[in-house]
Amino acid sequence: MSFKDNFSKQASLYARYRPVYPQALYDFLLQQVSNKTTVWDCATGNGQVAKILAQYFEQVIATDASKAQIDHAVQLPNIEYHVATAEDSGLANNSVDFITVGQAAHWFRLSRFYEEVQRVAKPGAMLAIWGYGLGYFETKVGNAARLNQMIQHFYTQVVGPFWDEERKHLDKAYETITFPYEQIPAPDFKMHLEWSLQDLVGYLKTWSSVQKYLVQHNRNPVDLLVPELSDAWGETSKMRTITWDVYLKFAKVKG
């Protein structure tokens, strides 16, 4: 089955600069999962979620449709990687206790994915899908409002036309994502990272819209933004806290 491959070209950047999910998110999810034998981390990317789950589950099966992403994934003895789509995982029937999808469900053919979930899930299995939108700096910090305005303008106006339609699900906090299960109430989660200007620039270059702009215009739009960012940032070695809101959907998928 074909898929939108928006991340293979920048797989090494993705592995280095993608934000890290908060431990509080994992703690909440893991409290609800009673059987920790096998977990399927779907659309694992570089194994960012898989390596955390490996601390708690006997076996982690991590799949991604991009071989380039898998090639950059974290290797651990109890993580088994496979190149496979979300809709055709290759997993055995009734084989997993927990299914996770971080920052990827908006790309799926969701009706087919949920059929696959029902096929591979054991009785009592849980599903968690989550994503995050545009990062922001707390406005009480010097020049934060200016930095936020620059990033917002870049996101909507400069590379805005190059975002896929599916990106709108994140802009709407995953409220528009189809989720055919009764959701388990969850607290709000946020990611907070201390980043340098180099970290921010590296992260912006992982955006799929940036890569599409680069292909069409033969220049990276982030490089055009850097002088303005640098002026607002101050000392390039200065660290700033960037925040992302996390949008979670969590449920039992098979009674």
Phi, psi and omega in degrees: 000133181286163179209161176281111183264088183262359190229353182297319184299324183251032185301321181292320175295319180301315181296328185272324193244356181291142181299155181258131181289148184289145178300329180300327177296311179298317181301315180298312182296315185292333176296334184269346184261110186280321181260120184243051177274301185226133176236141174254114173264103186272137185058053188293339183063238180269015178082019183302314179280321183303320183292331175286314181298331181297341178284343189239338184248149177296320182222134174244121173256115186244123182239151172206145180285345182261116176296324180299321177294314179300322181297337179259010187280153177293133181257124175222153186302327184258017173253128179245115183263143175219142172275112183198153177278164179295330185273348182214076191284333186082002179285158180285157175300143173049052189240349186234148181266337187208141179232129180237145176219108180256120174055044182211339188300333181293345177271347190281158162278093197296322180298319177291321179298316181292329172297319179293321176302312181296327181289316188270344185285138170283162171304132181086002182293153181244153177232131174232123172238138180212160178207179179213153183263220184278131178290158181210157177257141179298128190291345180285347180272144184310129178066008181297318181299320179294317178297318179299319179296319179298313183293320178297316179296317178299316183295315187268324188258316185282304180256001180309314180294348184259001175284142172290158181303326184297337181301334182298335177298324178286322177299333180257023173057034179065012178292338182264000178284129175294130180215100191275028182234161177283116187286143173273125180303141183220151175289169175281141177237147177225149171259133175234123179230142174270113186237147168272172176299322179299321178298315180298314180297317178298319179296315180301327181287348176278346184298136178297326179294325178295318180295323179289322175299316181301317180297318184284322187255354179060031173204150182273121183294337179295322179299328178287335181274336188304315181302319180291319177298317181299319180297320181281331185290319186095217179305128185297336179277352182295137178260139178231150179270121176250144187234142172232138171278136181258133181250118187241138168235128190217134183198162167276132186254347179211119185290000000 
